[in-house]
């Protein structure tokens, strides 16, 4: 008798714990505290976040139930999308494992950094630009600037270049980010001066040099992660090249026909 009482109490305690763990039910489908915690770990520290997460899970459950009633999972379109997603996950996993087995070494990162230091542009410029399609319009704008008209207003009114509503400001640019034709002209002027018209692919540019500065080279520690990512990408490209060289790849005749159409 005593054993039966103990078993009954244990069963009731277990049922009570399970019930307490269920935060909600949606047409009989339980949503547990564990699901809330898994969906948003910060919910354990914030009742408001927990409540918001619970409501999101309720909405998700309702949508999943609606999808089940509509037999969406059985449709060919869904099955194809599921297969595509499975493929994407497999590709991501195989690349992740490859990089884990071939991580960028300290020596590789240091060598890439030394190469970057040799090639990085040390000079930076902050500019304003007005870009117009023809030379005569550029000349008129130059005359207006000489008469004292606002560069910002003229840029907003006429420019097809970068950020016309912000006065044509480009932000800070390294010298290797500036077209050679423009760079050759701004190297000859002082801060605040305007030069133009300058021939550019979009037409003609009028450029004002706002500021100039010598760029500091960031220490290795601050860019090592970016360098490692670049090395990883390079290794992935080499890995794919190796796989392609080892595989038998046959291009269908459809591609050949398409090529003939493009080049009659």
C-alpha positions as CSV (number, residue, x, y, z in Angstrom):
1,X,0.0,0.0,0.0
2,X,2.8,2.4,0.9
3,X,4.6,1.5,-2.4
4,X,1.4,2.4,-4.3
5,X,1.1,5.7,-2.6
6,X,4.7,6.6,-3.4
7,X,4.2,5.6,-7.0
8,X,1.1,7.7,-7.2
9,X,2.8,10.7,-5.7
10,X,5.7,10.4,-8.1
11,X,3.3,10.2,-11.1
12,X,1.4,13.3,-9.9
13,X,4.6,15.2,-9.3
14,X,5.9,14.3,-12.8
15,X,2.6,15.2,-14.4
16,X,2.5,18.6,-12.5
17,X,6.1,19.3,-13.6
18,X,5.2,18.5,-17.2
19,X,2.1,20.7,-17.0
20,X,4.1,23.5,-15.5
21,X,6.6,23.2,-18.3
22,X,3.9,23.8,-20.9
23,X,3.5,27.6,-21.3
24,X,0.7,27.3,-23.8
25,X,-1.3,24.9,-26.0
26,X,-2.3,25.7,-29.6
27,X,-5.2,23.3,-30.6
28,X,-3.6,20.7,-28.4
29,X,0.0,21.3,-29.5
30,X,2.1,22.3,-26.4
31,X,4.7,25.0,-26.3
32,X,7.2,24.4,-23.5
33,X,9.6,26.6,-21.5
34,X,12.4,24.6,-23.2
35,X,11.2,25.7,-26.6
36,X,11.0,29.4,-25.6
37,X,14.6,29.2,-24.1
38,X,15.9,27.5,-27.3
39,X,14.2,30.0,-29.6
40,X,15.6,33.0,-27.6
41,X,18.1,32.3,-24.8
42,X,17.7,35.9,-23.5
43,X,14.1,35.1,-22.6
44,X,15.3,33.4,-19.4
45,X,16.5,36.8,-18.1
46,X,13.6,39.0,-19.3
47,X,9.8,38.2,-18.7
48,X,8.9,40.7,-21.5
49,X,11.2,38.9,-23.9
50,X,9.9,35.5,-22.8
51,X,6.3,36.7,-23.4
52,X,7.2,38.1,-26.9
53,X,9.0,34.9,-27.8
54,X,6.0,32.8,-26.6
55,X,3.7,34.8,-28.8
56,X,6.0,34.3,-31.8
57,X,6.0,30.6,-31.2
58,X,2.2,30.6,-31.0
59,X,2.1,32.3,-34.3
60,X,4.6,29.9,-35.8
61,X,2.6,26.9,-34.5
62,X,-0.6,28.3,-36.0
63,X,1.1,28.7,-39.4
64,X,2.6,25.2,-39.2
65,X,-0.8,23.8,-38.5
66,X,-2.3,25.7,-41.4
67,X,0.4,24.4,-43.7
68,X,-0.3,20.9,-42.5
69,X,-4.0,21.3,-43.3
70,X,-3.2,22.6,-46.7
71,X,-0.9,19.6,-47.4
72,X,1.9,21.9,-48.4
73,X,4.6,19.5,-47.4
74,X,3.3,17.0,-50.0
75,X,3.5,19.5,-52.9
76,X,6.2,19.0,-55.5
77,X,7.1,22.7,-55.2
78,X,7.8,22.4,-51.5
79,X,9.7,19.1,-51.9
80,X,11.9,20.8,-54.5
81,X,12.5,23.7,-52.2
82,X,13.3,21.4,-49.3
83,X,15.8,19.5,-51.5
84,X,17.4,22.8,-52.5
85,X,17.7,23.9,-48.8
86,X,19.2,20.5,-47.9
87,X,21.7,20.9,-50.7
88,X,22.6,24.4,-49.4
89,X,23.1,23.1,-45.9
90,X,25.3,20.3,-47.1
91,X,27.5,22.7,-49.2
92,X,27.8,25.0,-46.2
93,X,28.8,22.0,-44.0
94,X,31.4,20.6,-46.3
95,X,33.0,23.9,-46.8
96,X,33.0,24.6,-43.0
97,X,34.6,21.2,-42.4
98,X,37.3,21.8,-45.1
99,X,38.2,25.2,-43.6
100,X,38.3,23.7,-40.1
101,X,40.8,21.1,-41.4
102,X,42.8,23.7,-43.3
103,X,42.7,26.9,-41.2
104,X,44.7,30.0,-42.1
105,X,48.0,29.8,-40.2
106,X,49.7,32.7,-38.4
107,X,52.4,32.6,-41.1
108,X,49.8,32.9,-43.9
109,X,48.0,35.8,-42.2
110,X,51.3,37.6,-41.5
111,X,52.4,37.2,-45.1
112,X,49.1,38.5,-46.4
113,X,49.4,41.5,-44.0
114,X,52.9,42.3,-45.3
115,X,51.6,42.2,-48.8
116,X,48.7,44.5,-47.9
117,X,51.0,47.0,-46.3
118,X,53.1,47.2,-49.4
119,X,50.1,47.9,-51.7
120,X,47.7,49.9,-49.6
121,X,47.1,53.5,-50.4
122,X,48.5,55.8,-47.8
123,X,46.7,59.0,-48.9
124,X,43.0,59.7,-48.5
125,X,40.8,62.5,-49.8
126,X,37.4,63.8,-48.9
127,X,35.7,65.3,-52.0
128,X,32.6,66.8,-53.3
129,X,31.5,66.1,-56.9
130,X,29.1,67.5,-59.4
131,X,28.7,65.3,-62.5
132,X,26.8,66.4,-65.5
133,X,26.3,64.8,-69.0
134,X,27.9,67.5,-71.2
135,X,30.8,70.0,-71.2
136,X,28.7,73.2,-71.7
137,X,26.6,72.5,-68.6
138,X,29.8,71.8,-66.6
139,X,31.3,75.2,-67.8
140,X,28.1,77.0,-66.7
141,X,28.3,75.4,-63.2
142,X,32.0,76.4,-62.9
143,X,31.0,80.0,-63.7
144,X,28.2,79.9,-61.1
145,X,30.7,78.6,-58.5
146,X,33.1,81.5,-59.3
147,X,30.2,83.9,-58.7
148,X,29.7,82.5,-55.3
149,X,26.8,80.0,-55.8
150,X,26.6,77.2,-53.3
151,X,28.3,73.9,-54.3
152,X,25.8,71.9,-52.3
153,X,22.8,73.6,-54.0
154,X,24.3,73.2,-57.5
155,X,25.0,69.5,-56.8
156,X,21.4,68.9,-55.5
157,X,20.0,70.6,-58.6
158,X,22.2,69.3,-61.4
159,X,24.4,66.4,-60.4
160,X,24.0,62.8,-61.5
161,X,27.0,61.8,-59.4
162,X,27.3,60.5,-55.8
163,X,25.0,61.8,-53.0
164,X,23.7,65.0,-54.8
165,X,21.3,65.7,-51.9
166,X,24.3,65.7,-49.6
167,X,26.1,68.2,-51.6
168,X,27.9,65.6,-53.7
169,X,30.1,64.5,-50.8
170,X,31.9,61.2,-51.4
171,X,33.2,60.6,-47.9
172,X,36.8,59.6,-47.4
173,X,38.4,57.8,-50.4
174,X,41.8,56.2,-50.8
175,X,43.8,57.4,-53.7
176,X,43.4,54.0,-55.4
177,X,39.6,54.4,-55.2
178,X,39.6,57.7,-57.2
179,X,39.6,57.7,-61.0
180,X,43.1,58.5,-62.3
181,X,41.8,61.6,-64.2
182,X,40.3,63.1,-61.1
183,X,43.2,62.2,-58.9
184,X,45.7,63.9,-61.3
185,X,43.7,67.2,-60.9
186,X,43.1,67.2,-57.1
187,X,46.8,66.5,-56.5
188,X,47.4,70.0,-57.9
189,X,44.9,71.9,-55.8
190,X,44.6,73.0,-52.2
191,X,41.9,72.2,-49.6
192,X,38.7,74.1,-50.5
193,X,39.6,74.7,-54.1
194,X,37.5,73.5,-57.0
195,X,38.7,72.0,-60.3
196,X,36.9,71.1,-63.5
197,X,35.4,70.3,-65.9
198,X,37.1,66.8,-65.8
199,X,36.1,64.2,-68.4
200,X,34.7,61.1,-66.7
201,X,32.8,58.1,-68.1
202,X,29.4,59.6,-67.0
203,X,30.2,63.0,-68.6
204,X,32.1,65.8,-66.9
205,X,32.9,66.3,-63.3
206,X,33.5,69.4,-61.1
207,X,35.4,68.4,-57.9
208,X,36.1,70.2,-54.7
209,X,38.8,69.0,-52.3
210,X,37.4,69.2,-48.8
211,X,40.1,67.5,-46.8
212,X,43.2,65.4,-47.2
213,X,44.9,63.1,-44.8
214,X,47.6,60.5,-44.4
215,X,46.1,57.1,-43.7
216,X,47.5,55.1,-40.9
217,X,48.1,51.4,-41.4
218,X,46.1,49.3,-39.0
219,X,48.0,46.9,-36.8
220,X,48.0,43.2,-37.7
221,X,45.8,42.2,-34.7
222,X,43.0,44.5,-35.8
223,X,42.7,43.0,-39.3
224,X,43.8,39.4,-38.8
225,X,40.2,38.1,-38.9
226,X,39.5,39.8,-42.2
227,X,42.8,38.5,-43.6
228,X,42.0,35.0,-42.4
229,X,38.6,35.2,-44.2
230,X,40.3,36.3,-47.4
231,X,42.7,33.4,-47.1
232,X,39.8,31.0,-46.4
233,X,38.0,32.2,-49.6
234,X,41.2,31.6,-51.5
235,X,41.5,28.1,-50.1
236,X,37.9,27.3,-51.0
237,X,38.5,28.5,-54.6
238,X,41.6,26.2,-54.8
239,X,39.6,23.3,-53.3
240,X,36.8,23.8,-55.9
241,X,39.5,23.9,-58.7
242,X,40.9,20.6,-57.4
243,X,37.5,19.0,-57.3
244,X,36.7,20.1,-60.8
245,X,40.0,18.8,-62.1
246,X,39.3,15.4,-60.6
247,X,35.7,15.2,-61.8
248,X,34.3,14.2,-65.2
249,X,32.2,17.2,-66.1
250,X,30.0,17.0,-69.2
251,X,28.3,20.1,-70.5
252,X,25.0,19.3,-72.3
253,X,24.4,20.2,-75.9
254,X,21.9,22.8,-74.9
255,X,24.7,25.1,-73.8
256,X,26.5,24.6,-77.1
257,X,23.3,25.6,-78.9
258,X,23.0,28.7,-76.8
259,X,26.5,29.6,-77.6
260,X,25.8,29.2,-81.3
261,X,22.8,31.5,-81.0
262,X,24.9,34.2,-79.3
263,X,27.7,33.9,-81.9
264,X,25.9,33.2,-85.3
